[in-house]
Amino acid sequence: MASGGRCPVCGTHLPPSVRGRRPVYCSSKCRQRAYRERRPHSGDDASVLVADVERRAREMVLDPAAVFRREVDALAAVVRELRRVARSGAEPTEEPTEESAEEPTEEPTEEPADALTEESVEESAGPGHRSSAAPEEDFAELLTSHRRHLHLLCYRMVGSYDDAEDLLQETFLRAWRERESFQHRSSAKTWLHRIATNVCLDHLRRTGRRPQRYEPLPGIDSGPGEPPVRMPWLQPYPDRQLDDLLDELPAADDAGGSPEAAAVSRETLELVFLAALQHLPPRQRAALIYRDVLGRPAEETAGILEMSVAAANSALQRARQTLRERLPAQRGEWSVADRTREEQEVVDRYVTAAERADFAMMAELLSADAVLTMPPNPVWFTGREAILAQAAAAFDPSSPRYFGRWRFLRTAANRMPAVAGYVQRPGTSVYRAHMLDVLRVEQGRIVEVTTFETHLVAACGLPLTLPRAAIGDGSAADR
C-alpha cells in the first residue's frame, strides 16, 4: 500500500486523486512491476497454457449447448490466465498519465474490454476502426447465439448434417482465432456468415463432390426405371432443431412472412430442394441461399462472397435457372396445411402396413414410379414392384431373408414426414434402431422414400433402443 503519497515501487510522488479514487502506483509500469514481483512466472507457464488452449479447442464439443457452454467457459479461464502471463512479462512503453496512474487499492486485474455484441458492433466507429479483444465469455456467448443459424447455413451449403457439424466447429475455431482482427464494418452476424461461407466453400473445393447416377448392382433387381441421382453425402435435418431455431426468434419476428421464419420453411428445406442445390457450383449455391432463402440484399451477399454486385446477381440468375430444371413440377401446387393433413394419413397407413407386413396396403400407398434410395449405400429401387419385393424380404416372416419384427416411431425431418424403424431380431427382446425413412408424398401417394443411417435417428431426438416391455404387443408408432 502507498503511504505518504509516494509510489511503493519507485518512491516518486503520486498524482492527485481523480473522481475520488486514490492512486496506488505512479504509472502502469510500476503497477506491472509490483504485480510481477508478487506473482512470478516462467516461460514454461505460457507453453503449458498454449498447449492446453490448443487441446481444449480441438476437443471442444458443440452439442448439446450446455456442454458447449461449459467447455467454452473452461477455455476462457485458460485464456485469461495466458493473457495475465503475457501482460506480466511485457514492459509498458507508454508514458505515465494521470488516467493510467489512477488505480484502486485492490490487486490489479485485467483491463476492461468492450463486449462484442450485435449492439456494440452496429454502433461502432466508422470504417477502419479496430476493436480491442472482447472478453472471452462475451465472445463465446456471441458464437452460441448464432450457432443454430450458422449450422443450418452450413447444412444447406453441403447437404450433410454430419459435415455441417464439423464445418460449424471449424467456423467457430476460425472466428476464435480471428476475433481480435474483427473490424466493425458490418454486423457480427454478417462477419460470422462470411467465415462460415468461406469454410463451406473451402470444403466443397476439397471434396469436389458432384451428383452422379446410381449404377446397376449385380444380383439386385433395382426396377425398370432410370437410375436416380446419387448423392452419398445427403442427410436429413431434424425438425426438432428447426423448431428450436424458431423458438429463439423474437416474438415480433416469429411470423410466417419474416425472413427468419422463411429460412426454416418447408419450401427451402425439403430433400428435393437440398438435392437440387447440390447441382449448383459452390458460389452459385451460396448466392441463391443468401438471396432467395435467407432474403439478404444483393450488396450484403456480394460482400460475403467477395464478389461484385453484378457478378453475384449473375450467379443468382444462373442458379435459379438450374433449380427450375431440377425441381419437380408438382412442387408447391397445394397448401402446406393440405399437404400436412394428407401426409399424416398416409404415414399412419404406411406404419400399419409395415408393422403388419401388409403388402397389399403398402402397394396402395406407393405410386407406380416410386423411388427408394439409401444414401450413402449404392442400393436403389425404382417402381412399386421392385420396392415391394425388397420390403417383402425384410418384413415378411415367411421370407428366407426375414430380418425380424418391426416397430416405428413417427418423427419429421426437413419439414417432411419421417419414421424411425426399429427391428427386433429373432432371439432378442429389444427393438434396435435400424433406419430413418424420410417420405415424400404427393397426391396421396408416396413418391419417394429416402432411407438414412441409424445414427440420424438419435439426431431426431429418438432413442436407439425400444425395450420390449415398453412397447407391449401393440404398435410403438404412437409413442
N, C-alpha and C positions, 0 to 999 in steps of 0.2 A: 504494500500500500504506500502511496505517496504521503510524505509528511513535510510540513513546512513549505508546501507549494513547489517542491522540486521533483524532477523525474527520478525514479528509483534506479534507472539504468545508467544515465549519463550525468545526472545531477544538475542539469540546467533548469531554469525557472519554467514552470508550467504556464501555458496560456490561460487567460481568464475563462471562467465557466461560461458556457453557451447554453441558453434555454434551460438553465437550472441543472445542467449535467456537469459534474466535476471531472475534468480530465485526469487520467492516471499516469499517462506517459506523454512525453513531449511530441512524439511523432509515431507513425506506424512502424518505422524502422525499429525504434526502441521497443515498441509493443511486441513485434515479432521476435526480437532477440530475447526478451524476457520469456515469451512463450516457449521458444526452443530450449531454453535452459531448464524450464520445468518439465518438458516432455521431449527428451532426446529421442532421436531415431537414427536409423542407419539405412543405407541404400537397399539392404535386403528387405526391409519392410515394404518398400514400393514394389519390388519384384514379386513378392508373395501376393500383395494386393492385386496387382495387374493380372497375375495368373488366376487368382480367384474370380476376378471380374470376367475374364475370358471363359472360364469353366462354367460359371453361372449363366452367362449369356448363351452359350452353346446348348446347355441342358434345360433351358427355360421351357416350361410347359404353358401353352397359351390357353388351354381349355381344360377344365372349366374356369370361369372367370375368377372364382375365389382363389383357386390355386395360383393362377397367373398373378393376381394382385399380391399374394404373399411372396412369391418369388421376386417380383419387381421391388417390393419393399426391402427384401433381403439384399438384393443387388444395390439398391440405393444406399443402404447403410455402408456397404463396402466402398462404393464410390465416394461417399462423403469422407470416409477415413483416408482414402487415397488423395483426395483434394487437400485434406489437412496436412498430410505428409509433404505434398508438393509445395504448399504455401510456407510451411515451416522451414523448408530448405532454400527458399528464394529470398534474396535481399531486395527489399523495395527500393526502387530508384527514384520515386517521386520525392520532391522536397516537402518538408513538414508544412502543413497548412493548419489553419485554425480548425477546419472541419475534421481533418484526419487526426489531429491531436485529441479531439474530443473522444472520450472513452468512458463507459460505465465502470463501476467498481468490480463487476463480475469478471470471471476469466474470459478472455476473448473467445468469440465463436466466429464461424464463417460469415462472410459478408452477406447481407441480404441480396437477393436477386429477384428480378421481376418474374412473375409466374407466366408461363407460356400457355395462354388460354386463347379461345376464339376472340374474346373481347379485347384483350391486350394486343392481339395481332391486328385486328381491324382498326384499332385506334393508334397504331404505332406511327412513328415518324415516316417521312417520305422515303422514296427510293434511295437505296444505298445505306439506310440505317441498319446497323448490325446490333443485334441484341446480345446481352450477356447471357451466359448459360442459365437456363431455367433450373429451378430446384428439381432434383430427380423425381421426387414424389409428384410434382405437378406435371412433369413431362410424361411420367408413366400413366397418370390419370388421363392426360390428353390422348395418348395412344389407346387406352382402354375405351374411351368414349367413342372412338371411330372404328373400333375393332370389327363390329358386325358389317358396317358398310364396306370396309376395305376387304373383308373376307368374301362378301358377295361379289364385289368388283373382280377380285382375282378368280373366283369361280366362273363368272361369265367369260372372262378372257380365255381361260384354259379348258373349261368344261369338265373339270375333275375336282371333286370335293377334297380328296386326299392331297392333290397338288396345291389346291388353294390354301390348305392348312400350312403347307411348307412355305409357300410364297408369302403368306401373311407374316410368318415368323421372320423370313428374310427381309421383308419390308420394315418390320419393327427394328430389326438389328441395324439395318442401313440408316433408318431415321435416328436411331440412338447414336450412331457414330457421327452423324452429320448435324446433330441438334445445335451445336454451338455455331455452325455456319449458316443457320437459318436466317434469311433476310425477310423483313416484314413487308414484302412487296405484294403479298397475296395472303389469303387466309390460311391458317394451319391445315384446314381440310383440303384445300387445293394443293398445298405443299405435300401432304401425305398421299394424296391421289396421284400426284406426279411420280413420287417414289414408287408406289405400288404398280403403276402402269409400266414404268421402266423395268421393274423387276419381272413383270409378266412378259414384256417384250423380249427381254434377255432370255427368259425361259423358253419362249416359243422359238427363238432363233437357235438355241442349243438343241432342242429336241427335234426341230424340223418336222413336226407332226403334220401329216396330210391324210385326209379321209381316203380310204381305199375300199374296193369291193370285196365282200366275202368270197372265198373260193370253195368249190365243192370239196367235201371230205369223204375219203374212202370209207365205204361201209355204212354211210348215213344217207338216207333219202331226205334231202332238205326241201323237197317240194318242187312244183313246176315253175314257180315264179322266178323273176330275175333276182340274183343275189343282191341283198340290200347293201347300203353303205356301211362299212365297218369303221368304228372309232373305238379302239380298245381302251382308251383313257376315259371315255364318257362315264360319268357317275351322277347320281341324283343329289338334290339339295333338300334336306328335311324341311318340311313346312313348319315344324315347331320353332326352328331357328328364324324363319322368316317372320313368324308371329312375334317372337321376342324382339326382332328389329322394329316392327311396327309399334310395339308397346313402348319403345324408347322415344318415339316421336312426341313432340309437344302436342297437347290436346288440340291446339288451333291448327296444327298441320296434319293431323291424322284424318284426312278426308280423302275421298276417292279420287279427287282431281289434283291433289298435291303431287309434286314431283317425287317426294319421298315414298308416298304410298304407291304411285305408279311404278316405281322402281322395283317393287316386290309383287306386282300384279301378275296374274296368270299369263297374260299375253306375252310377257317378256321372260318367262321362266319355264314354260313348257319344254320338255325334252326335244320336241321337234324344232323349236326355235333355237335352243342351245346347239343342236346338231347342225342347223343351217349356219350358225355363226362360225362353226369350225371350218367352213369352206372359204371364209374370208381371210385374206392376208392380214397379218397382225395389226398393222396400223389402220387399215380399213375397219377392222373389227373394233378397235378402240374408239375410232371416230364415231361409229354407229352407236356404240354403247353410251358414250357421253352425250351425244346429241339426241338420239331417239329413245333411249331407255332412261337415262338419268336427267334428260332435259336441260343439259348445260348449254350456255351460249357458245356461239361459234368462236369468239375470241378466247374464252377460257379453255375450250377444247384444243384450239391451236396452240395455246401456251403450254398445256400439259404435254401435248405430243411434240412440242418443239418444232412446229411447222408454221408456215404462213397460213393466214385465214383462207386464202384461195386454195391452197393445197389441201387443207383439212376439209373444205367443202367439196372439193373434187373427190377425195377419198370417200366421203359420205355418200355422194351420188352413186359411185360405183358399187359401194356396199349395199345400198338399197336395191339396186338392180339385181344383184346376185341373190339377195334374200327373197325377192319376188319370185325368182325362178326356183328356189329351193323349198319354199313353204307350201304345204298342201292347200289346194284351192278352197276346201271346206272350212278352213280355219277362220274362226271369228264370225261365222254366219249367224250364230244364235247366242242368246244372252248367257252370262255366267250362271245366273240363277237356274235357268232351264237346264243347262249342262250339269250343274251340281246335282239337281234332283234326279235326273236321268241316270247319272253315273252311280249314285247311291244304290239305286235299284239294280243296276247291272252288277255292281260289286257284290251286293248281297247274294245274288243268284250265282255269281262266279265262285264265291266261297262255299256255298252249299253244294254246288256241283263237284268241286274239287274234293271236299271232305267226304262226300258220298261216292266218289268215283262215278258220278252220273254223267256219262259222256254224251248222252242224248241232250241233256240240258246244256252242257258245255258247247255242243255243236250249234245250238240255237243262239248262244251268246257271241260266237265268233263270226266275223264277217268272212265271206268266201275267200278274200285275198289277204287275210290277216297275216301279220309278220311277227315272228318271235326271234329275238336275239338275246345273247348272254355275254355282254362285254365284261371282262376282256377276252373271254373264251371265243374260239373261232367257230362255235356251233351256231347254226341259224336254221330257221324253217320258214317257209312261205306257203300260205294256203291252209285252209281249215283242216283238210285231211292229214297233212303232214304234221301239224301241231297236235292233233288228237292222237295220232299214232305215237308221238313222243310222250304225251301225257299218259297214255294207257300203260306204257312200260313202267312208269314210276308210280302211278296211282292205283292200278288195278291189281288186287291181291292175287288174281289168277295168272298174272303175267310172270314169266320166269325172271324178269328184271324188276320185280316189285321192290320198291325202296322202303316202304313202311307206312305207318298211319300218319295222316297229315292233319294239322290244325293251322288256322290262320288268324292273325290279328290285323285289323284294319289300321291303316295309317295314311299319310299323304306326303308327297314329295313333289317339288316343282309345281305346286298348286294343281297336282293331278292325283287321282285316287291311286293308292298302293296297298299291297297286302304283304305282310311278312309271313313266310311259310316255315312251319316247324314240323320236323319229322321225328317220329318215334320208331327207331329201327327195331326189327324183330329181336326179342330177347332183352330189350331195355325198358325202363319205366319212365324215362324223361324225354320230353319233346325238345329237340335242339334246333336252334335257328339254322336254316339252310339256305334261304334266298330272300330277296326282296323284289317283288314284281311291281313295276310301275305300269299302269294301264292307260292307254289312250282310247277313249270311247267316242264314237261318232254315230249319231242317228240310232242309238240303242244297241249298237254292236261294238265289240272290242275289235279294233283295227290294228292294234299294236301292243305287244307285251315285251317289255324290256326287263330282263332278269339280271339282278346285280348280286354282288358277293355278300357273304354273311356279315362281315364287319359293318356294313352300312345299315344293318338292322339296328345296331346299337346307336348309330348316329341319329336315328329317328326316335331315340329315347325309349326303345323297346328292350325287354330282357332277351338274353341269348338262350335261355332255357325256360321251359314251362313244366313245372312238376306235374306229374300225373294227377296227384291229389288235388291240385289247384284247379284242374280242368274238369274232372269228373268225366262222365260219359257223354256230356253234351259238347257243343261247339265252343271253341275259345274265341270265336270271331267277335263276340260282343263284349269281350273283356277290355 
